[in-house]
Amino acid sequence: MLDRIPAGATESFAGVGYFFDLADISRGETVVELGSGSGMDAFYAAQLTGASGRVVGVDFTVEQLTKARQLAAGIGLTRVEFREGHIEHLPATDASVDCVISNGVINLSPDKERVFAEAARVLRPGGRPAAWRTDRSAALIDPSVGATTPRPVTTTRLIAAPPPRRPVPAAAPRSGSRRSHCRR
């Protein structure tokens, strides 16, 4: 499927992980991508939603939006739209989306709670988020010296809510009012 994504999108891809297995996107669904950049994940999602689906990429960087729009037009992809906006204030109507995806962008927001509230606002009942998030901690336990050092550590986590058609593991941690699956 990657060979059907415009080279310009893959060349400037800055995502941190793969979440499409848990996003479980189906034909005909509407997907919103938070921080779409040049559109790689939006183009990938468009292949999953098929001709009857729709993907909306949201980014605040005009240059990235211009590039993504040009790439979509270059391959004649009309069911993918790129909108200017901030992930804390999504340019989408309430309960209009089946899946919200994001690949390493939520960690850049100073107001993550607002981002998740916006995702919940635009999701239809039964909709699901799937996002990779990178966190930095201020300390690392260094086994070579047996002490905590002030070096920053980066961890990457997958945050996703499985759709109702998939069994949810009993031990899955809670995220808000939904069960979520976290993979490190």
ABEGO torsion letter per residue (X at the ends): XAAABBAAAAAABABABBAAAAAGBBBGBBBBBBGAEAGAAAAAAAAAAEAABBBBBBBABAAAAAAAAAAAAAAGBAABBBBBEBAABBBBBBGABABBBBBGAAAABABAAAAAAAAAAABBBGBBBBBBBBBBBABBBBAAAGBBBABBBBBBBBBBBBBAABBBBAABBBBEABBBBBBX
